[in-house]
Amino acid sequence: MTIRRPRDLESERAALRAAADRLLAGTPLRSASGKLTASELLRESALRRDVAYGDHKDLVEEFQARVKAQRCTPSAMQELADEVAALKKRLAAVTEELAKERTLTAALRRITAELDLELHQAREELELSGNVARLPTPRRQASRR
């Protein structure tokens, strides 16, 4: 048989109030999203739904009224949203710059290939024409001495 301990209603109310204050301040401890909803209030307070709505419904409704009165996101959440927006802008700019660099690199590779081909063709033409005598390179001269 399970023995039930008497519940401490005041500590439950204090937990709900503290959770509401943390959520409204934008500094949640247990809530991952920090949204200003009743579900997040319960997650933040670590109380069961039946306990909160059974004995402390007034505190849940008070939290919902404070959220409506605030009509804005918590400052910490707003800072994060601003940072995300700035990072998205920066990412878009870097992505655009990368696309330009890739286009330029591809053009330079094509130009390099064309110039290499022209150089090989010019060398072959020089070898085939008997009019031009090749001069020895400095390395060959050094090795003859």
C-alpha positions in Angstrom: 0.0 0.0 0.0 1.3 3.4 -0.9 1.5 6.0 1.8 0.5 9.5 0.7 2.4 12.4 2.0 0.4 15.6 2.6 0.9 18.1 -0.1 2.4 21.5 0.7 0.0 23.8 -1.2 2.1 26.9 -0.3 5.3 25.5 -1.8 3.3 24.5 -4.9 2.0 28.0 -5.2 5.5 29.4 -4.7 6.8 27.1 -7.4 4.1 28.3 -9.9 4.8 32.0 -9.1 8.6 31.5 -9.5 8.1 29.7 -12.7 5.8 32.4 -14.0 8.3 35.1 -13.1 11.2 33.2 -14.8 9.2 32.7 -18.0 8.1 36.3 -18.1 11.7 37.4 -17.5 12.9 35.1 -20.3 15.2 33.1 -18.0 13.6 29.6 -17.8 15.3 26.8 -16.0 13.4 23.7 -17.2 11.6 25.0 -20.3 13.4 24.4 -23.6 11.4 26.9 -25.7 10.6 29.6 -23.1 7.2 30.1 -24.7 4.7 31.9 -22.6 2.1 29.2 -22.5 0.4 27.3 -19.7 2.1 24.1 -20.7 5.5 25.7 -20.4 4.5 27.2 -17.0 3.7 23.6 -15.8 7.0 22.3 -17.2 8.9 25.2 -15.6 7.2 24.7 -12.2 7.6 20.9 -12.4 4.1 20.4 -11.2 1.6 18.0 -12.7 -1.3 19.4 -14.7 -4.0 18.0 -12.4 -2.3 19.6 -9.4 -2.0 23.0 -11.1 -5.4 23.1 -12.5 -7.1 21.4 -9.5 -5.8 23.6 -6.7 -4.0 26.5 -8.3 -6.0 27.3 -11.3 -6.1 31.0 -10.2 -2.3 31.2 -10.6 -2.4 29.7 -14.1 -5.1 32.2 -15.1 -3.0 35.0 -13.5 0.0 33.9 -15.6 -2.1 33.9 -18.7 -3.4 37.4 -17.9 0.1 38.7 -17.3 1.2 37.2 -20.7 -1.7 39.0 -22.4 -0.8 42.3 -20.6 2.8 42.0 -21.6 2.0 41.4 -25.3 5.6 40.8 -26.2 8.2 38.2 -26.1 10.6 38.1 -23.2 13.7 40.3 -23.7 16.0 37.2 -23.7 14.0 35.5 -26.4 13.9 38.8 -28.4 17.7 39.0 -28.2 18.0 35.5 -29.4 15.5 36.2 -32.3 17.5 39.3 -33.3 20.8 37.3 -33.2 19.2 34.6 -35.4 18.0 37.2 -37.9 21.5 38.8 -38.0 23.1 35.4 -38.5 20.7 34.5 -41.3 21.6 37.8 -43.1 25.3 37.0 -42.7 24.8 33.5 -43.9 22.9 34.8 -47.0 25.7 37.3 -47.8 28.5 34.6 -47.3 26.5 32.2 -49.5 26.2 34.8 -52.2 29.9 35.6 -52.0 30.8 31.9 -52.2 28.6 31.5 -55.3 30.5 34.4 -57.0 33.9 33.0 -56.0 32.9 29.6 -57.4 31.8 31.2 -60.7 35.1 33.1 -60.9 37.1 30.0 -60.0 35.4 28.0 -62.8 36.2 30.8 -65.3 39.8 30.9 -64.2 40.1 27.1 -64.6 38.7 27.3 -68.1 41.1 30.1 -69.0 44.1 28.2 -67.5 43.1 25.1 -69.5 42.9 27.1 -72.8 46.2 28.8 -72.2 47.9 25.5 -71.4 46.5 24.0 -74.6 47.7 27.1 -76.6 51.1 26.7 -75.1 51.4 23.1 -76.0 50.2 23.9 -79.6 52.8 26.7 -79.9 55.6 24.4 -78.7 54.6 21.7 -81.2 54.5 24.3 -84.0 58.0 25.5 -83.1 59.3 21.9 -83.1 57.8 21.2 -86.4 59.1 24.3 -88.1 62.8 23.9 -88.8 63.4 27.7 -89.0 63.8 28.2 -85.2 66.8 26.9 -83.4 66.4 26.2 -79.8 68.9 27.9 -77.5 70.3 25.8 -74.6 68.8 26.5 -71.2 71.0 27.9 -68.5 71.0 24.4 -66.8 72.4 22.8 -69.9 75.1 25.4 -70.1 76.1 24.9 -66.5 76.3 21.1 -66.9 78.6 21.4 -69.9 81.3 23.3 -68.0 
